Amino acid sequence: MSRSTSPSSKVSINEQNRKEMVEAIKIYYSNERGEEFGDLAAGFLLDFFLEQIAPHIYNQGVYDAYKYMNERTEDLLSILKL
């Protein structure tokens, strides 16, 4: 299986999850940095993560699942050969 090193598609989320993530970003900045972050700034930061970082994490998860399933399949095939 070939892994893409530069995913081009944005990970999409529904509106309710987006609102919760924007709120989580605002709370994080308030608690960790003592900075107030508005909805617009938190939304832009979330968009950055969704466009630039999330696809890499998603692809790694898909690759890890593929690798795991491939190993389990090999285990099953080795049992059948016994």
PDB file with one MODEL, atoms N, CA, C and O in Angstrom:
MODEL        1
ATOM      1  N   MET A   1       0.844  -1.189   0.000  1.00  0.00           N
ATOM      2  CA  MET A   1       0.000   0.000   0.000  1.00  0.00           C
ATOM      3  C   MET A   1       0.877   1.236   0.000  1.00  0.00           C
ATOM      4  O   MET A   1       1.859   1.304   0.740  1.00  0.00           O
ATOM      5  N   SER A   2       0.542   2.178  -0.796  1.00  0.00           N
ATOM      6  CA  SER A   2       1.305   3.412  -0.909  1.00  0.00           C
ATOM      7  C   SER A   2       0.708   4.470   0.001  1.00  0.00           C
ATOM      8  O   SER A   2      -0.499   4.709  -0.016  1.00  0.00           O
ATOM      9  N   ARG A   3       1.570   5.109   0.804  1.00  0.00           N
ATOM     10  CA  ARG A   3       1.107   6.172   1.680  1.00  0.00           C
ATOM     11  C   ARG A   3       1.318   7.517   1.017  1.00  0.00           C
ATOM     12  O   ARG A   3       2.388   7.794   0.475  1.00  0.00           O
ATOM     13  N   SER A   4       0.298   8.343   1.063  1.00  0.00           N
ATOM     14  CA  SER A   4       0.421   9.687   0.516  1.00  0.00           C
ATOM     15  C   SER A   4       1.151  10.561   1.518  1.00  0.00           C
ATOM     16  O   SER A   4       0.804  10.575   2.700  1.00  0.00           O
ATOM     17  N   THR A   5       2.149  11.285   1.062  1.00  0.00           N
ATOM     18  CA  THR A   5       2.891  12.157   1.953  1.00  0.00           C
ATOM     19  C   THR A   5       2.345  13.574   1.969  1.00  0.00           C
ATOM     20  O   THR A   5       2.670  14.351   2.867  1.00  0.00           O
ATOM     21  N   SER A   6       1.534  13.915   1.006  1.00  0.00           N
ATOM     22  CA  SER A   6       0.952  15.249   1.003  1.00  0.00           C
ATOM     23  C   SER A   6      -0.525  15.164   0.670  1.00  0.00           C
ATOM     24  O   SER A   6      -0.922  15.389  -0.473  1.00  0.00           O
ATOM     25  N   PRO A   7      -1.343  14.837   1.669  1.00  0.00           N
ATOM     26  CA  PRO A   7      -2.773  14.724   1.421  1.00  0.00           C
ATOM     27  C   PRO A   7      -3.341  16.066   0.977  1.00  0.00           C
ATOM     28  O   PRO A   7      -2.963  17.118   1.491  1.00  0.00           O
ATOM     29  N   SER A   8      -4.239  16.011   0.030  1.00  0.00           N
ATOM     30  CA  SER A   8      -4.747  17.259  -0.529  1.00  0.00           C
ATOM     31  C   SER A   8      -6.179  17.569  -0.114  1.00  0.00           C
ATOM     32  O   SER A   8      -6.656  18.678  -0.354  1.00  0.00           O
ATOM     33  N   SER A   9      -6.862  16.636   0.492  1.00  0.00           N
ATOM     34  CA  SER A   9      -8.253  16.906   0.840  1.00  0.00           C
ATOM     35  C   SER A   9      -8.383  17.303   2.299  1.00  0.00           C
ATOM     36  O   SER A   9      -7.663  16.819   3.171  1.00  0.00           O
ATOM     37  N   LYS A  10      -9.316  18.191   2.526  1.00  0.00           N
ATOM     38  CA  LYS A  10      -9.587  18.685   3.872  1.00  0.00           C
ATOM     39  C   LYS A  10     -10.481  17.684   4.596  1.00  0.00           C
ATOM     40  O   LYS A  10     -11.420  17.141   4.013  1.00  0.00           O
ATOM     41  N   VAL A  11     -10.185  17.450   5.844  1.00  0.00           N
ATOM     42  CA  VAL A  11     -11.042  16.611   6.661  1.00  0.00           C
ATOM     43  C   VAL A  11     -12.285  17.435   6.989  1.00  0.00           C
ATOM     44  O   VAL A  11     -12.176  18.582   7.424  1.00  0.00           O
ATOM     45  N   SER A  12     -13.457  16.855   6.783  1.00  0.00           N
ATOM     46  CA  SER A  12     -14.686  17.608   7.039  1.00  0.00           C
ATOM     47  C   SER A  12     -15.321  17.158   8.349  1.00  0.00           C
ATOM     48  O   SER A  12     -15.222  15.997   8.748  1.00  0.00           O
ATOM     49  N   ILE A  13     -15.965  18.100   8.994  1.00  0.00           N
ATOM     50  CA  ILE A  13     -16.669  17.829  10.254  1.00  0.00           C
ATOM     51  C   ILE A  13     -18.044  18.483  10.173  1.00  0.00           C
ATOM     52  O   ILE A  13     -18.253  19.439   9.427  1.00  0.00           O
ATOM     53  N   ASN A  14     -18.976  17.945  10.957  1.00  0.00           N
ATOM     54  CA  ASN A  14     -20.305  18.554  10.939  1.00  0.00           C
ATOM     55  C   ASN A  14     -20.317  19.826  11.786  1.00  0.00           C
ATOM     56  O   ASN A  14     -19.389  20.078  12.555  1.00  0.00           O
ATOM     57  N   GLU A  15     -21.360  20.613  11.640  1.00  0.00           N
ATOM     58  CA  GLU A  15     -21.437  21.926  12.284  1.00  0.00           C
ATOM     59  C   GLU A  15     -21.389  21.838  13.813  1.00  0.00           C
ATOM     60  O   GLU A  15     -20.755  22.672  14.459  1.00  0.00           O
ATOM     61  N   GLN A  16     -22.046  20.847  14.389  1.00  0.00           N
ATOM     62  CA  GLN A  16     -22.035  20.708  15.847  1.00  0.00           C
ATOM     63  C   GLN A  16     -20.616  20.411  16.353  1.00  0.00           C
ATOM     64  O   GLN A  16     -20.166  21.004  17.334  1.00  0.00           O
ATOM     65  N   ASN A  17     -19.921  19.494  15.679  1.00  0.00           N
ATOM     66  CA  ASN A  17     -18.543  19.201  16.070  1.00  0.00           C
ATOM     67  C   ASN A  17     -17.652  20.422  15.894  1.00  0.00           C
ATOM     68  O   ASN A  17     -16.770  20.676  16.713  1.00  0.00           O
ATOM     69  N   ARG A  18     -17.881  21.171  14.833  1.00  0.00           N
ATOM     70  CA  ARG A  18     -17.086  22.386  14.599  1.00  0.00           C
ATOM     71  C   ARG A  18     -17.269  23.369  15.753  1.00  0.00           C
ATOM     72  O   ARG A  18     -16.296  23.924  16.264  1.00  0.00           O
ATOM     73  N   LYS A  19     -18.517  23.580  16.161  1.00  0.00           N
ATOM     74  CA  LYS A  19     -18.781  24.498  17.273  1.00  0.00           C
ATOM     75  C   LYS A  19     -18.077  24.034  18.545  1.00  0.00           C
ATOM     76  O   LYS A  19     -17.495  24.840  19.271  1.00  0.00           O
ATOM     77  N   GLU A  20     -18.133  22.732  18.809  1.00  0.00           N
ATOM     78  CA  GLU A  20     -17.480  22.190  20.001  1.00  0.00           C
ATOM     79  C   GLU A  20     -15.961  22.347  19.927  1.00  0.00           C
ATOM     80  O   GLU A  20     -15.317  22.641  20.934  1.00  0.00           O
ATOM     81  N   MET A  21     -15.391  22.151  18.741  1.00  0.00           N
ATOM     82  CA  MET A  21     -13.943  22.290  18.579  1.00  0.00           C
ATOM     83  C   MET A  21     -13.504  23.740  18.700  1.00  0.00           C
ATOM     84  O   MET A  21     -12.468  24.027  19.301  1.00  0.00           O
ATOM     85  N   VAL A  22     -14.280  24.656  18.135  1.00  0.00           N
ATOM     86  CA  VAL A  22     -13.968  26.083  18.270  1.00  0.00           C
ATOM     87  C   VAL A  22     -14.000  26.472  19.740  1.00  0.00           C
ATOM     88  O   VAL A  22     -13.119  27.191  20.211  1.00  0.00           O
ATOM     89  N   GLU A  23     -14.994  26.008  20.458  1.00  0.00           N
ATOM     90  CA  GLU A  23     -15.087  26.312  21.888  1.00  0.00           C
ATOM     91  C   GLU A  23     -13.902  25.710  22.648  1.00  0.00           C
ATOM     92  O   GLU A  23     -13.358  26.348  23.550  1.00  0.00           O
ATOM     93  N   ALA A  24     -13.502  24.497  22.294  1.00  0.00           N
ATOM     94  CA  ALA A  24     -12.358  23.852  22.944  1.00  0.00           C
ATOM     95  C   ALA A  24     -11.070  24.641  22.698  1.00  0.00           C
ATOM     96  O   ALA A  24     -10.240  24.765  23.599  1.00  0.00           O
ATOM     97  N   ILE A  25     -10.900  25.168  21.500  1.00  0.00           N
ATOM     98  CA  ILE A  25      -9.719  25.984  21.188  1.00  0.00           C
ATOM     99  C   ILE A  25      -9.726  27.252  22.042  1.00  0.00           C
ATOM    100  O   ILE A  25      -8.697  27.640  22.596  1.00  0.00           O
ATOM    101  N   LYS A  26     -10.884  27.888  22.143  1.00  0.00           N
ATOM    102  CA  LYS A  26     -10.990  29.104  22.952  1.00  0.00           C
ATOM    103  C   LYS A  26     -10.658  28.831  24.414  1.00  0.00           C
ATOM    104  O   LYS A  26      -9.947  29.609  25.050  1.00  0.00           O
ATOM    105  N   ILE A  27     -11.171  27.728  24.941  1.00  0.00           N
ATOM    106  CA  ILE A  27     -10.905  27.356  26.337  1.00  0.00           C
ATOM    107  C   ILE A  27      -9.421  27.043  26.527  1.00  0.00           C
ATOM    108  O   ILE A  27      -8.819  27.455  27.519  1.00  0.00           O
ATOM    109  N   TYR A  28      -8.835  26.318  25.579  1.00  0.00           N
ATOM    110  CA  TYR A  28      -7.419  25.983  25.667  1.00  0.00           C
ATOM    111  C   TYR A  28      -6.569  27.257  25.744  1.00  0.00           C
ATOM    112  O   TYR A  28      -5.718  27.389  26.624  1.00  0.00           O
ATOM    113  N   TYR A  29      -6.803  28.178  24.828  1.00  0.00           N
ATOM    114  CA  TYR A  29      -6.010  29.402  24.816  1.00  0.00           C
ATOM    115  C   TYR A  29      -6.209  30.215  26.086  1.00  0.00           C
ATOM    116  O   TYR A  29      -5.271  30.835  26.588  1.00  0.00           O
ATOM    117  N   SER A  30      -7.403  30.211  26.592  1.00  0.00           N
ATOM    118  CA  SER A  30      -7.676  30.932  27.827  1.00  0.00           C
ATOM    119  C   SER A  30      -6.949  30.290  29.013  1.00  0.00           C
ATOM    120  O   SER A  30      -6.324  30.987  29.813  1.00  0.00           O
ATOM    121  N   ASN A  31      -7.035  28.968  29.123  1.00  0.00           N
ATOM    122  CA  ASN A  31      -6.430  28.263  30.257  1.00  0.00           C
ATOM    123  C   ASN A  31      -4.907  28.178  30.159  1.00  0.00           C
ATOM    124  O   ASN A  31      -4.212  28.382  31.155  1.00  0.00           O
ATOM    125  N   GLU A  32      -4.393  27.885  28.992  1.00  0.00           N
ATOM    126  CA  GLU A  32      -2.958  27.616  28.841  1.00  0.00           C
ATOM    127  C   GLU A  32      -2.125  28.859  28.560  1.00  0.00           C
ATOM    128  O   GLU A  32      -0.961  28.935  28.953  1.00  0.00           O
ATOM    129  N   ARG A  33      -2.715  29.820  27.888  1.00  0.00           N
ATOM    130  CA  ARG A  33      -1.926  30.988  27.473  1.00  0.00           C
ATOM    131  C   ARG A  33      -2.452  32.292  28.059  1.00  0.00           C
ATOM    132  O   ARG A  33      -1.840  33.347  27.891  1.00  0.00           O
ATOM    133  N   GLY A  34      -3.585  32.218  28.744  1.00  0.00           N
ATOM    134  CA  GLY A  34      -4.154  33.422  29.316  1.00  0.00           C
ATOM    135  C   GLY A  34      -4.606  34.423  28.263  1.00  0.00           C
ATOM    136  O   GLY A  34      -4.682  35.621  28.535  1.00  0.00           O
ATOM    137  N   GLU A  35      -4.904  33.941  27.071  1.00  0.00           N
ATOM    138  CA  GLU A  35      -5.322  34.803  25.968  1.00  0.00           C
ATOM    139  C   GLU A  35      -6.780  34.535  25.627  1.00  0.00           C
ATOM    140  O   GLU A  35      -7.238  33.392  25.635  1.00  0.00           O
ATOM    141  N   GLU A  36      -7.486  35.592  25.334  1.00  0.00           N
ATOM    142  CA  GLU A  36      -8.861  35.432  24.883  1.00  0.00           C
ATOM    143  C   GLU A  36      -8.846  35.263  23.366  1.00  0.00           C
ATOM    144  O   GLU A  36      -8.241  36.059  22.648  1.00  0.00           O
ATOM    145  N   PHE A  37      -9.508  34.235  22.899  1.00  0.00           N
ATOM    146  CA  PHE A  37      -9.583  33.921  21.481  1.00  0.00           C
ATOM    147  C   PHE A  37     -11.036  34.024  21.071  1.00  0.00           C
ATOM    148  O   PHE A  37     -11.892  33.396  21.695  1.00  0.00           O
ATOM    149  N   GLY A  38     -11.339  34.790  20.052  1.00  0.00           N
ATOM    150  CA  GLY A  38     -12.707  34.912  19.566  1.00  0.00           C
ATOM    151  C   GLY A  38     -13.085  33.743  18.676  1.00  0.00           C
ATOM    152  O   GLY A  38     -12.240  32.930  18.302  1.00  0.00           O
ATOM    153  N   ASP A  39     -14.362  33.671  18.342  1.00  0.00           N
ATOM    154  CA  ASP A  39     -14.862  32.609  17.468  1.00  0.00           C
ATOM    155  C   ASP A  39     -14.161  32.611  16.113  1.00  0.00           C
ATOM    156  O   ASP A  39     -13.812  31.554  15.586  1.00  0.00           O
ATOM    157  N   LEU A  40     -13.954  33.814  15.548  1.00  0.00           N
ATOM    158  CA  LEU A  40     -13.341  33.910  14.226  1.00  0.00           C
ATOM    159  C   LEU A  40     -11.908  33.374  14.244  1.00  0.00           C
ATOM    160  O   LEU A  40     -11.536  32.567  13.392  1.00  0.00           O
ATOM    161  N   ALA A  41     -11.111  33.816  15.203  1.00  0.00           N
ATOM    162  CA  ALA A  41      -9.713  33.369  15.298  1.00  0.00           C
ATOM    163  C   ALA A  41      -9.644  31.869  15.560  1.00  0.00           C
ATOM    164  O   ALA A  41      -8.837  31.168  14.949  1.00  0.00           O
ATOM    165  N   ALA A  42     -10.490  31.373  16.470  1.00  0.00           N
ATOM    166  CA  ALA A  42     -10.499  29.939  16.771  1.00  0.00           C
ATOM    167  C   ALA A  42     -10.947  29.142  15.547  1.00  0.00           C
ATOM    168  O   ALA A  42     -10.433  28.052  15.297  1.00  0.00           O
ATOM    169  N   GLY A  43     -11.892  29.672  14.791  1.00  0.00           N
ATOM    170  CA  GLY A  43     -12.347  29.014  13.565  1.00  0.00           C
ATOM    171  C   GLY A  43     -11.246  28.947  12.519  1.00  0.00           C
ATOM    172  O   GLY A  43     -11.084  27.928  11.847  1.00  0.00           O
ATOM    173  N   PHE A  44     -10.487  30.035  12.381  1.00  0.00           N
ATOM    174  CA  PHE A  44      -9.361  30.030  11.434  1.00  0.00           C
ATOM    175  C   PHE A  44      -8.299  29.026  11.847  1.00  0.00           C
ATOM    176  O   PHE A  44      -7.739  28.328  11.001  1.00  0.00           O
ATOM    177  N   LEU A  45      -8.019  28.949  13.142  1.00  0.00           N
ATOM    178  CA  LEU A  45      -7.037  27.983  13.632  1.00  0.00           C
ATOM    179  C   LEU A  45      -7.528  26.557  13.383  1.00  0.00           C
ATOM    180  O   LEU A  45      -6.757  25.694  12.963  1.00  0.00           O
ATOM    181  N   LEU A  46      -8.803  26.315  13.643  1.00  0.00           N
ATOM    182  CA  LEU A  46      -9.383  24.999  13.370  1.00  0.00           C
ATOM    183  C   LEU A  46      -9.289  24.668  11.881  1.00  0.00           C
ATOM    184  O   LEU A  46      -8.937  23.545  11.518  1.00  0.00           O
ATOM    185  N   ASP A  47      -9.598  25.628  11.022  1.00  0.00           N
ATOM    186  CA  ASP A  47      -9.486  25.398   9.576  1.00  0.00           C
ATOM    187  C   ASP A  47      -8.063  25.023   9.188  1.00  0.00           C
ATOM    188  O   ASP A  47      -7.849  24.131   8.366  1.00  0.00           O
ATOM    189  N   PHE A  48      -7.092  25.708   9.783  1.00  0.00           N
ATOM    190  CA  PHE A  48      -5.685  25.379   9.507  1.00  0.00           C
ATOM    191  C   PHE A  48      -5.396  23.928   9.870  1.00  0.00           C
ATOM    192  O   PHE A  48      -4.807  23.192   9.078  1.00  0.00           O
ATOM    193  N   PHE A  49      -5.810  23.516  11.069  1.00  0.00           N
ATOM    194  CA  PHE A  49      -5.572  22.138  11.496  1.00  0.00           C
ATOM    195  C   PHE A  49      -6.274  21.142  10.589  1.00  0.00           C
ATOM    196  O   PHE A  49      -5.702  20.111  10.236  1.00  0.00           O
ATOM    197  N   LEU A  50      -7.503  21.444  10.212  1.00  0.00           N
ATOM    198  CA  LEU A  50      -8.264  20.536   9.348  1.00  0.00           C
ATOM    199  C   LEU A  50      -7.655  20.428   7.960  1.00  0.00           C
ATOM    200  O   LEU A  50      -7.684  19.358   7.353  1.00  0.00           O
ATOM    201  N   GLU A  51      -7.111  21.511   7.459  1.00  0.00           N
ATOM    202  CA  GLU A  51      -6.544  21.510   6.110  1.00  0.00           C
ATOM    203  C   GLU A  51      -5.121  20.972   6.064  1.00  0.00           C
ATOM    204  O   GLU A  51      -4.757  20.261   5.126  1.00  0.00           O
ATOM    205  N   GLN A  52      -4.318  21.301   7.060  1.00  0.00           N
ATOM    206  CA  GLN A  52      -2.895  21.011   6.989  1.00  0.00           C
ATOM    207  C   GLN A  52      -2.442  19.820   7.829  1.00  0.00           C
ATOM    208  O   GLN A  52      -1.502  19.125   7.443  1.00  0.00           O
ATOM    209  N   ILE A  53      -3.075  19.572   8.944  1.00  0.00           N
ATOM    210  CA  ILE A  53      -2.583  18.557   9.874  1.00  0.00           C
ATOM    211  C   ILE A  53      -3.465  17.317   9.910  1.00  0.00           C
ATOM    212  O   ILE A  53      -2.960  16.194   9.883  1.00  0.00           O
ATOM    213  N   ALA A  54      -4.779  17.511   9.970  1.00  0.00           N
ATOM    214  CA  ALA A  54      -5.701  16.378  10.094  1.00  0.00           C
ATOM    215  C   ALA A  54      -5.552  15.336   8.991  1.00  0.00           C
ATOM    216  O   ALA A  54      -5.615  14.144   9.290  1.00  0.00           O
ATOM    217  N   PRO A  55      -5.357  15.725   7.721  1.00  0.00           N
ATOM    218  CA  PRO A  55      -5.212  14.690   6.691  1.00  0.00           C
ATOM    219  C   PRO A  55      -4.015  13.774   6.927  1.00  0.00           C
ATOM    220  O   PRO A  55      -4.083  12.580   6.636  1.00  0.00           O
ATOM    221  N   HIS A  56      -2.932  14.318   7.447  1.00  0.00           N
ATOM    222  CA  HIS A  56      -1.753  13.488   7.749  1.00  0.00           C
ATOM    223  C   HIS A  56      -2.063  12.499   8.873  1.00  0.00           C
ATOM    224  O   HIS A  56      -1.682  11.330   8.810  1.00  0.00           O
ATOM    225  N   ILE A  57      -2.751  12.980   9.888  1.00  0.00           N
ATOM    226  CA  ILE A  57      -3.127  12.113  11.008  1.00  0.00           C
ATOM    227  C   ILE A  57      -4.103  11.039  10.529  1.00  0.00           C
ATOM    228  O   ILE A  57      -3.970   9.870  10.892  1.00  0.00           O
ATOM    229  N   TYR A  58      -5.064  11.429   9.729  1.00  0.00           N
ATOM    230  CA  TYR A  58      -6.031  10.482   9.173  1.00  0.00           C
ATOM    231  C   TYR A  58      -5.318   9.411   8.346  1.00  0.00           C
ATOM    232  O   TYR A  58      -5.565   8.217   8.518  1.00  0.00           O
ATOM    233  N   ASN A  59      -4.436   9.849   7.452  1.00  0.00           N
ATOM    234  CA  ASN A  59      -3.716   8.897   6.612  1.00  0.00           C
ATOM    235  C   ASN A  59      -2.868   7.944   7.440  1.00  0.00           C
ATOM    236  O   ASN A  59      -2.768   6.762   7.111  1.00  0.00           O
ATOM    237  N   GLN A  60      -2.256   8.442   8.511  1.00  0.00           N
ATOM    238  CA  GLN A  60      -1.472   7.575   9.381  1.00  0.00           C
ATOM    239  C   GLN A  60      -2.374   6.547  10.051  1.00  0.00           C
ATOM    240  O   GLN A  60      -1.992   5.384  10.185  1.00  0.00           O
ATOM    241  N   GLY A  61      -3.559   6.958  10.470  1.00  0.00           N
ATOM    242  CA  GLY A  61      -4.511   6.028  11.067  1.00  0.00           C
ATOM    243  C   GLY A  61      -4.951   4.954  10.087  1.00  0.00           C
ATOM    244  O   GLY A  61      -5.055   3.782  10.447  1.00  0.00           O
ATOM    245  N   VAL A  62      -5.208   5.353   8.854  1.00  0.00           N
ATOM    246  CA  VAL A  62      -5.588   4.385   7.817  1.00  0.00           C
ATOM    247  C   VAL A  62      -4.439   3.414   7.572  1.00  0.00           C
ATOM    248  O   VAL A  62      -4.654   2.206   7.472  1.00  0.00           O
ATOM    249  N   TYR A  63      -3.223   3.938   7.474  1.00  0.00           N
ATOM    250  CA  TYR A  63      -2.054   3.091   7.255  1.00  0.00           C
ATOM    251  C   TYR A  63      -1.861   2.118   8.421  1.00  0.00           C
ATOM    252  O   TYR A  63      -1.604   0.933   8.205  1.00  0.00           O
ATOM    253  N   ASP A  64      -1.984   2.616   9.654  1.00  0.00           N
ATOM    254  CA  ASP A  64      -1.826   1.755  10.826  1.00  0.00           C
ATOM    255  C   ASP A  64      -2.881   0.649  10.843  1.00  0.00           C
ATOM    256  O   ASP A  64      -2.573  -0.497  11.167  1.00  0.00           O
ATOM    257  N   ALA A  65      -4.121   0.988  10.496  1.00  0.00           N
ATOM    258  CA  ALA A  65      -5.190  -0.011  10.450  1.00  0.00           C
ATOM    259  C   ALA A  65      -4.907  -1.040   9.357  1.00  0.00           C
ATOM    260  O   ALA A  65      -5.116  -2.237   9.556  1.00  0.00           O
ATOM    261  N   TYR A  66      -4.435  -0.573   8.208  1.00  0.00           N
ATOM    262  CA  TYR A  66      -4.080  -1.482   7.112  1.00  0.00           C
ATOM    263  C   TYR A  66      -2.981  -2.444   7.552  1.00  0.00           C
ATOM    264  O   TYR A  66      -3.065  -3.651   7.327  1.00  0.00           O
ATOM    265  N   LYS A  67      -1.956  -1.889   8.179  1.00  0.00           N
ATOM    266  CA  LYS A  67      -0.831  -2.708   8.640  1.00  0.00           C
ATOM    267  C   LYS A  67      -1.302  -3.754   9.666  1.00  0.00           C
ATOM    268  O   LYS A  67      -0.927  -4.924   9.593  1.00  0.00           O
ATOM    269  N   TYR A  68      -2.124  -3.310  10.612  1.00  0.00           N
ATOM    270  CA  TYR A  68      -2.649  -4.210  11.642  1.00  0.00           C
ATOM    271  C   TYR A  68      -3.464  -5.336  11.001  1.00  0.00           C
ATOM    272  O   TYR A  68      -3.267  -6.507  11.325  1.00  0.00           O
ATOM    273  N   MET A  69      -4.376  -4.985  10.096  1.00  0.00           N
ATOM    274  CA  MET A  69      -5.216  -6.001   9.462  1.00  0.00           C
ATOM    275  C   MET A  69      -4.381  -6.939   8.597  1.00  0.00           C
ATOM    276  O   MET A  69      -4.659  -8.137   8.538  1.00  0.00           O
ATOM    277  N   ASN A  70      -3.376  -6.414   7.936  1.00  0.00           N
ATOM    278  CA  ASN A  70      -2.495  -7.239   7.126  1.00  0.00           C
ATOM    279  C   ASN A  70      -1.750  -8.255   8.005  1.00  0.00           C
ATOM    280  O   ASN A  70      -1.622  -9.423   7.639  1.00  0.00           O
ATOM    281  N   GLU A  71      -1.265  -7.801   9.159  1.00  0.00           N
ATOM    282  CA  GLU A  71      -0.576  -8.702  10.086  1.00  0.00           C
ATOM    283  C   GLU A  71      -1.517  -9.780  10.613  1.00  0.00           C
ATOM    284  O   GLU A  71      -1.126 -10.943  10.709  1.00  0.00           O
ATOM    285  N   ARG A  72      -2.754  -9.413  10.956  1.00  0.00           N
ATOM    286  CA  ARG A  72      -3.720 -10.390  11.452  1.00  0.00           C
ATOM    287  C   ARG A  72      -4.070 -11.392  10.356  1.00  0.00           C
ATOM    288  O   ARG A  72      -4.231 -12.581  10.632  1.00  0.00           O
ATOM    289  N   THR A  73      -4.188 -10.924   9.119  1.00  0.00           N
ATOM    290  CA  THR A  73      -4.475 -11.826   8.005  1.00  0.00           C
ATOM    291  C   THR A  73      -3.337 -12.820   7.825  1.00  0.00           C
ATOM    292  O   THR A  73      -3.573 -14.008   7.606  1.00  0.00           O
ATOM    293  N   GLU A  74      -2.111 -12.338   7.916  1.00  0.00           N
ATOM    294  CA  GLU A  74      -0.954 -13.229   7.815  1.00  0.00           C
ATOM    295  C   GLU A  74      -0.953 -14.258   8.950  1.00  0.00           C
ATOM    296  O   GLU A  74      -0.607 -15.420   8.735  1.00  0.00           O
ATOM    297  N   ASP A  75      -1.340 -13.832  10.156  1.00  0.00           N
ATOM    298  CA  ASP A  75      -1.435 -14.761  11.285  1.00  0.00           C
ATOM    299  C   ASP A  75      -2.444 -15.871  10.977  1.00  0.00           C
ATOM    300  O   ASP A  75      -2.172 -17.051  11.195  1.00  0.00           O
ATOM    301  N   LEU A  76      -3.606 -15.472  10.468  1.00  0.00           N
ATOM    302  CA  LEU A  76      -4.644 -16.454  10.138  1.00  0.00           C
ATOM    303  C   LEU A  76      -4.174 -17.405   9.042  1.00  0.00           C
ATOM    304  O   LEU A  76      -4.416 -18.610   9.122  1.00  0.00           O
ATOM    305  N   LEU A  77      -3.511 -16.880   8.030  1.00  0.00           N
ATOM    306  CA  LEU A  77      -3.016 -17.720   6.944  1.00  0.00           C
ATOM    307  C   LEU A  77      -1.958 -18.690   7.433  1.00  0.00           C
ATOM    308  O   LEU A  77      -1.891 -19.826   6.964  1.00  0.00           O
ATOM    309  N   SER A  78      -1.130 -18.251   8.373  1.00  0.00           N
ATOM    310  CA  SER A  78      -0.111 -19.151   8.893  1.00  0.00           C
ATOM    311  C   SER A  78      -0.742 -20.282   9.710  1.00  0.00           C
ATOM    312  O   SER A  78      -0.223 -21.398   9.727  1.00  0.00           O
ATOM    313  N   ILE A  79      -1.851 -20.000  10.382  1.00  0.00           N
ATOM    314  CA  ILE A  79      -2.559 -21.042  11.138  1.00  0.00           C
ATOM    315  C   ILE A  79      -3.161 -22.059  10.167  1.00  0.00           C
ATOM    316  O   ILE A  79      -3.126 -23.262  10.425  1.00  0.00           O
ATOM    317  N   LEU A  80      -3.703 -21.585   9.071  1.00  0.00           N
ATOM    318  CA  LEU A  80      -4.309 -22.472   8.089  1.00  0.00           C
ATOM    319  C   LEU A  80      -3.270 -23.400   7.436  1.00  0.00           C
ATOM    320  O   LEU A  80      -3.600 -24.512   7.024  1.00  0.00           O
ATOM    321  N   LYS A  81      -2.027 -22.940   7.346  1.00  0.00           N
ATOM    322  CA  LYS A  81      -0.972 -23.730   6.722  1.00  0.00           C
ATOM    323  C   LYS A  81      -0.475 -24.862   7.633  1.00  0.00           C
ATOM    324  O   LYS A  81       0.187 -25.791   7.170  1.00  0.00           O
ATOM    325  N   LEU A  82      -0.797 -24.780   8.919  1.00  0.00           N
ATOM    326  CA  LEU A  82      -0.324 -25.801   9.865  1.00  0.00           C
ATOM    327  C   LEU A  82      -0.959 -27.127   9.665  1.00  0.00           C
ATOM    328  O   LEU A  82      -0.654 -28.074  10.390  1.00  0.00           O
TER     329      LEU A  82
ENDMDL
END
